[in-house]
Amino acid sequence: MNHGEALRKKIESGAARVGVLGLGYVGLPVVTAFSGAGFRTLGFDIDERVVRRVRRGDSHIGDVPARAVAAVVERGLLDATTDFGRLGEMDAVIICVPTPLGKTGDPDVSHILDALRHIRDGLRPGQLIVLESTTYPGTTRELLQPELEQGGLTAGREFFLAFSPERVDPGNPTHTFTNTAKVVGGLTASCRELAAGLYERVIDEVVSVSSPEVAELTKLLENTFRAVNIGLVNEMAVIADRLGIDIGEVVQAAATKPYGFMRFTPGPGLGGHCLPIDPQYLAWKMRTLQYRTRFIELAAEVNAEMPRYVVDRVAQALNRHRLPLNGSRVLLLGVAYKPGVGDVRESPALDVIELLRRQGSEVSYHDPFVPRLAQEGGDLESQPLTAELLASSHATVVITDHPRVDYGLVLEQARIIVDTRNGLPQRQGERGEPDKRGEPGGAVLYPLSGPPRLTALGGDAGSGHGLLAPDLEPVPGMDSSRGEAIPFDDVARRYRMSAGDQP
Ligand SMILES: NC(=O)c1ccc[n+]([C@@H]2O[C@H](COP(=O)([O-])OP(=O)(O)OC[C@H]3O[C@@H](n4cnc5c(N)ncnc54)[C@H](O)[C@@H]3O)[C@@H](O)[C@H]2O)c1
């Protein structure tokens, strides 16, 4: 029996041992799925704390419940180690290590190279190696194959090599690792068949493609598509603002078209480990081929400018109430890069905090998913969301539209709200409380673009009454009698004329 045939039998019988390298957002769901399906698995990580936690039957990843890890650890199907010498015991090794950008913005594949060196030391005939980490087209053939073949074994004959991009969407309870179709591209037909056969044991639908390069570019198309469309809708927000229009209303209306339109919502910028980074892998690869990826670069530029746009928006909002950024207390609601998760990697909140601090603002935050935030200008802790906190903050800025936040209380108690997600006040009854809070108390609500909405205490737009300074003590050292309250009509008119200018 040849090596491929022997491995196929082990996979089909469930006797294959599966090793997963890197037990993070991607690797932990993978190893839990295989052990849950009855495979004996071993997770490898360089971080001892991660390994200890998994061995205890605990989870450090929000989407993987601790009880799921505990169940497979107790059954002896999942173990974890920092001892890479044990890689040789595995029949299949799945690589889920990080692929960040280096300081110069080029791909940093050092984690993949580290992983390869460990695998190569224990590589034996009959092993299947699959890369899941997002990377540039060509990585499997140009980097993995020569690195692994250095030990004298040949890919496709003695060992098997494939690329299968991870599609995990943290915080998404509907589309999970097992029910999301998985693309697989092998170096040879037998590599592809073995890798597809392995994933078919745990995943509902496996999509085989003709080469690792097709699978690598598929992942980059998916993420570039998202990054570019988010860039487009973010630029639309800036355009809408210049026109004095609320982009949230525009997107909602456009999304009623049943064909030819896909809803993307604007916000404070791109975050997470994927969208700001992955397209840059493709851009880099294409630079080596003397091709400039214009859509990718333009989208990255527009998305990267959004935190500054948000801070300008906060400055304009405060200014209309005769308050400066300098010395104002600004409360951020949400610092994670997306709702429902505690991941702050590349989160636009980090840039917003830094820019606000540079302008002299006193920044605090509330995020039910992020208890602490390490920041260069001083670490921050999530503050309990109380009426006092909201009422004493000069501006409240919704950065992440998390669930489990009392938006009713926010609308009731906050004074100036900048809603970068355009979710308020629709979200106010979200905690299941009766919607009796109804109208916001005294807040003036600034959506991501367009004119502010007046609320109960601010007078009404048609009356011509001045837009009153919210009921806040002035910033120390400021003469609060300076300047004039600007009539609302005037604010709206000037806003439409040139949203970038201070009235
Ligand atoms: N997080 C996502 O939503 C997501 C989605 C799709 C694809 N991906 C891709 O998956 C890959 C992994 O991302 P992640 O979010 O799971 O990262 P992560 O930072 O959450 O986890 C990576 C883990 O790998 C470990 N590690 C680092 N170097 C290692 C090495 N040499 N050997 C063994 N372990 C090592 C780290 O200690 C960490 O526990 C990346 O390429 C990423 O682009 C991530």
Ligand as a Chemical Component Dictionary entry (heavy atoms), coordinates in Angstrom:
data_LIG
# 
_chem_comp.id                   LIG 
_chem_comp.type                 NON-POLYMER 
_chem_comp.pdbx_formal_charge   0 
_chem_comp.three_letter_code    LIG 
# 
loop_
_chem_comp_atom.comp_id 
_chem_comp_atom.atom_id 
_chem_comp_atom.alt_atom_id 
_chem_comp_atom.type_symbol 
_chem_comp_atom.charge 
_chem_comp_atom.model_Cartn_x 
_chem_comp_atom.model_Cartn_y 
_chem_comp_atom.model_Cartn_z 
_chem_comp_atom.pdbx_ordinal 
LIG N1  N1  N 0  -9.236  35.610 13.207 1  
LIG C1  C1  C 0  -9.931  35.505 12.101 2  
LIG O1  O1  O 0  -11.087 35.933 12.034 3  
LIG C2  C2  C 0  -9.366  34.837 10.867 4  
LIG C3  C3  C 0  -10.246 34.482 9.836  5  
LIG C4  C4  C 0  -9.764  33.858 8.705  6  
LIG C5  C5  C 0  -8.396  33.625 8.593  7  
LIG N2  N2  N 1  -7.547  33.984 9.600  8  
LIG C6  C6  C 0  -6.130  33.680 9.406  9  
LIG O2  O2  O 0  -5.771  32.587 10.236 10 
LIG C7  C7  C 0  -4.434  32.737 10.706 11 
LIG C8  C8  C 0  -4.409  32.664 12.216 12 
LIG O3  O3  O 0  -5.111  33.766 12.741 13 
LIG P1  P1  P 0  -5.714  33.791 14.201 14 
LIG O4  O4  O 0  -6.700  34.902 14.204 15 
LIG O5  O5  O -1 -6.136  32.443 14.637 16 
LIG O6  O6  O 0  -4.411  34.216 15.050 17 
LIG P2  P2  P 0  -4.268  34.217 16.634 18 
LIG O7  O7  O 0  -3.263  35.266 16.951 19 
LIG O8  O8  O 0  -5.598  34.266 17.289 20 
LIG O9  O9  O 0  -3.664  32.789 16.977 21 
LIG C9  C9  C 0  -2.453  32.348 16.524 22 
LIG C10 C10 C 0  -1.864  31.377 17.549 23 
LIG O10 O10 O 0  -0.683  30.857 16.972 24 
LIG C11 C11 C 0  0.328   30.810 17.961 25 
LIG N3  N3  N 0  1.612   30.767 17.277 26 
LIG C12 C12 C 0  2.330   31.795 16.770 27 
LIG N4  N4  N 0  3.451   31.323 16.168 28 
LIG C13 C13 C 0  3.421   29.992 16.293 29 
LIG C14 C14 C 0  4.296   28.948 15.894 30 
LIG N5  N5  N 0  5.418   29.213 15.211 31 
LIG N6  N6  N 0  3.971   27.689 16.219 32 
LIG C15 C15 C 0  2.839   27.422 16.900 33 
LIG N7  N7  N 0  1.972   28.354 17.316 34 
LIG C16 C16 C 0  2.261   29.629 17.014 35 
LIG C17 C17 C 0  0.069   32.013 18.818 36 
LIG O11 O11 O 0  0.634   31.872 20.112 37 
LIG C18 C18 C 0  -1.463  32.035 18.853 38 
LIG O12 O12 O 0  -1.982  31.292 19.938 39 
LIG C19 C19 C 0  -3.945  34.052 10.121 40 
LIG O13 O13 O 0  -3.268  33.795 8.917  41 
LIG C20 C20 C 0  -5.210  34.799 9.821  42 
LIG O14 O14 O 0  -5.044  35.734 8.784  43 
LIG C21 C21 C 0  -7.996  34.575 10.740 44 
# 
loop_
_chem_comp_bond.comp_id 
_chem_comp_bond.atom_id_1 
_chem_comp_bond.atom_id_2 
_chem_comp_bond.value_order 
_chem_comp_bond.pdbx_ordinal 
LIG N1  C1  SING 1  
LIG C1  O1  DOUB 2  
LIG C1  C2  SING 3  
LIG C2  C3  SING 4  
LIG C2  C21 DOUB 5  
LIG C3  C4  DOUB 6  
LIG C4  C5  SING 7  
LIG C5  N2  DOUB 8  
LIG N2  C6  SING 9  
LIG N2  C21 SING 10 
LIG C6  O2  SING 11 
LIG C6  C20 SING 12 
LIG O2  C7  SING 13 
LIG C7  C8  SING 14 
LIG C7  C19 SING 15 
LIG C8  O3  SING 16 
LIG O3  P1  SING 17 
LIG P1  O4  DOUB 18 
LIG P1  O5  SING 19 
LIG P1  O6  SING 20 
LIG O6  P2  SING 21 
LIG P2  O7  DOUB 22 
LIG P2  O8  SING 23 
LIG P2  O9  SING 24 
LIG O9  C9  SING 25 
LIG C9  C10 SING 26 
LIG C10 O10 SING 27 
LIG C10 C18 SING 28 
LIG O10 C11 SING 29 
LIG C11 N3  SING 30 
LIG C11 C17 SING 31 
LIG N3  C12 SING 32 
LIG N3  C16 SING 33 
LIG C12 N4  DOUB 34 
LIG N4  C13 SING 35 
LIG C13 C14 SING 36 
LIG C13 C16 DOUB 37 
LIG C14 N5  SING 38 
LIG C14 N6  DOUB 39 
LIG N6  C15 SING 40 
LIG C15 N7  DOUB 41 
LIG N7  C16 SING 42 
LIG C17 O11 SING 43 
LIG C17 C18 SING 44 
LIG C18 O12 SING 45 
LIG C19 O13 SING 46 
LIG C19 C20 SING 47 
LIG C20 O14 SING 48 
# 
